[in-house]
Amino acid sequence: MNKKTVLLQSSYLPPIAWVSELKRADKVIIECCDHYQKQTYRTRSKILTGQGVMDLGVPVLKTGDKMVMKDVEISYKEDWQHLHWRALESSYGSSPFFEYYQDDFIRFYEGKVDKLLTLNRGLLDVILEELDIKKEITYTDEYISSDIVEREGITDLREVFSPKRENERELLIKPYYQVFAEKYGYVKGLSIVDLLFNMGPESVLYL
């Protein structure tokens, strides 16, 4: 039986459908050697607040036009950590499981790391641990070309997920309880933390 290998871009608090693809794969490769692109899930995530969907963005230091993802450094000129945590706490403080998980997440908003990849990887490790997802995950040390993708039979999802457009994979996620459902109805395309804080241990069933 052929094993499914998926290739994903590094993501900050990734969308639910991104995690769903990771869960269903036998092996996961996270691309670290692609060129950094602005306004992607590399630095962005979507959460649902009392005022609607909010984009959380991690600011980075600009060092050139073609920065390699593994070299991208986080900027702390603005206190984005405080803003992100305040937004998460305000949005999910009344959700059923925020209090249960908050200690595992808050440390990423109190301490500082230099590299974006380090932040994303640390958050992903916590998310997978809370979801009880055990998966073989490797991080690239050189860019995986289309030739390698085709030769190895890898499912390349690096450019599939974008905060600028809806993804058909999001339609496969069944509606679940959301704090502001009475106000906005069910909202698709949110970060995995929306599912986790609202559904807790049952989250894995939706993936």
C-alpha positions in Angstrom: 0.0 0.0 0.0 1.4 3.4 -1.0 2.0 5.8 1.8 0.9 9.4 1.3 3.5 12.1 1.7 2.3 15.8 1.8 4.5 18.8 1.4 3.3 21.9 3.3 4.5 25.4 3.8 5.3 26.5 7.4 2.2 28.2 9.0 1.6 30.3 12.0 -1.4 28.8 13.9 -2.4 27.0 10.7 -5.9 26.8 9.3 -8.0 23.7 10.2 -7.9 22.3 6.7 -4.0 22.5 6.8 -4.0 20.4 9.9 -6.5 18.0 8.4 -4.2 17.3 5.5 -1.3 16.7 7.9 -3.4 14.3 10.0 -4.5 12.2 6.9 -0.9 11.9 5.6 1.5 9.1 6.5 4.5 11.4 6.2 4.7 15.2 6.3 7.4 17.5 4.9 7.5 21.2 5.9 9.2 23.4 3.4 11.8 25.6 5.0 13.8 26.6 2.0 11.2 28.4 -0.1 11.2 32.2 -0.6 9.3 34.0 2.1 6.1 35.6 0.8 4.1 38.3 2.5 0.4 37.9 3.3 0.5 34.1 3.5 -0.2 31.7 6.3 3.6 31.7 7.0 2.9 34.7 9.2 -0.9 34.9 9.3 -3.8 33.2 10.9 -7.6 33.9 11.2 -9.6 33.9 14.4 -13.2 34.7 15.1 -13.8 37.7 17.4 -16.9 39.5 18.7 -16.3 41.9 15.8 -15.9 39.2 13.1 -12.9 37.5 11.6 -9.6 39.0 12.6 -6.2 38.4 10.9 -3.3 37.9 13.3 0.0 38.7 11.6 3.6 38.2 12.9 5.9 41.1 11.7 9.2 40.1 10.3 12.5 41.8 9.7 13.2 42.6 6.0 16.6 41.6 4.9 16.2 41.5 1.1 13.8 40.7 -1.7 14.3 37.0 -1.6 14.5 35.9 2.0 14.6 32.1 2.5 11.9 31.0 5.0 14.4 29.3 7.4 16.3 32.6 7.7 13.3 34.9 8.3 13.6 36.7 11.7 10.7 38.0 13.8 10.5 41.7 14.5 9.7 42.9 18.0 9.6 46.6 17.3 5.9 46.5 18.1 4.4 44.4 20.9 2.6 42.1 18.6 2.7 39.3 21.2 0.6 41.2 23.6 -1.8 42.2 20.9 -2.2 38.5 19.7 -2.6 37.1 23.1 -5.1 39.8 24.1 -7.1 39.0 20.9 -7.0 35.3 21.6 -8.0 35.8 25.2 -10.8 38.2 24.3 -12.1 35.9 21.5 -11.9 32.6 23.3 -11.9 33.4 27.0 -15.5 32.2 27.2 -15.0 29.1 25.0 -15.2 25.7 26.7 -11.5 24.8 26.5 -9.5 28.0 26.4 -8.7 27.9 30.1 -7.6 24.2 29.7 -5.1 25.0 26.9 -4.0 28.5 27.6 -0.9 27.7 29.6 0.5 25.7 26.7 0.1 28.6 24.3 0.8 31.7 26.4 4.5 30.9 26.7 4.9 31.7 23.0 3.6 35.2 23.7 5.7 35.8 26.8 9.1 34.6 25.6 10.9 35.6 22.4 12.4 33.5 19.6 14.5 34.9 16.7 13.2 32.9 13.8 9.7 32.7 12.4 10.3 29.0 11.6 11.1 28.3 15.3 7.9 30.0 16.4 5.7 28.1 13.9 7.4 24.8 14.7 6.9 25.3 18.4 3.3 26.2 18.1 2.7 23.2 15.7 4.3 20.8 18.2 1.9 22.0 20.9 -1.2 21.8 18.6 -0.4 18.3 17.6 0.3 17.2 21.2 -3.1 18.6 22.3 -4.8 16.9 19.3 -2.9 13.6 20.1 -1.7 13.5 16.5 1.5 11.5 16.2 3.0 12.0 12.8 6.4 11.7 11.1 7.3 15.3 10.2 10.5 16.4 8.6 11.8 19.9 7.7 13.6 20.4 4.5 17.3 21.5 4.3 17.0 22.3 0.6 14.1 23.4 -1.6 12.1 20.5 -3.0 11.7 21.1 -6.7 8.7 20.0 -8.9 10.9 17.3 -10.4 11.4 15.8 -7.0 7.7 16.1 -6.1 6.8 14.2 -9.3 9.5 11.6 -9.0 8.7 10.8 -5.3 4.9 11.0 -5.7 4.6 13.8 -3.1 1.4 15.7 -2.8 2.5 19.3 -3.0 0.2 21.6 -1.0 2.7 24.5 -0.5 0.6 26.9 -2.6 -2.8 25.5 -1.9 -3.6 27.3 1.3 -3.9 31.1 1.2 -5.6 33.6 3.5 -6.7 35.5 0.3 -9.0 32.8 -1.0 -11.3 30.0 0.1 -10.0 26.5 -0.2 -12.2 23.6 -1.3 -10.7 21.5 1.5 -12.3 23.8 4.0 -15.7 22.6 2.8 -14.8 19.1 4.0 -14.7 20.3 7.6 -18.1 19.8 9.3 -19.6 22.7 11.1 -18.7 22.7 14.8 -19.6 24.9 17.8 -18.2 28.4 17.7 -18.5 31.0 20.4 -20.0 33.7 18.1 -22.2 31.4 16.0 -25.4 33.1 17.1 -24.0 36.4 15.7 -22.2 35.2 12.6 -23.3 31.7 11.9 -20.7 29.0 11.2 -17.5 30.6 9.8 -15.1 28.6 7.7 -11.3 28.9 7.1 -10.3 29.7 10.7 -7.2 28.8 12.6 -6.9 25.4 14.2 -7.0 27.1 17.6 -10.7 28.1 16.9 -11.5 24.4 16.7 -9.3 23.4 19.6 -10.6 26.1 22.1 -14.2 25.4 21.2 -14.2 21.6 20.9 -11.3 20.4 23.0 -10.5 16.7 22.7 -13.3 16.2 20.2 -11.4 18.4 17.7 -9.5 15.5 16.2 -12.8 13.9 15.1 -13.4 16.9 12.8 -10.0 16.5 11.1 
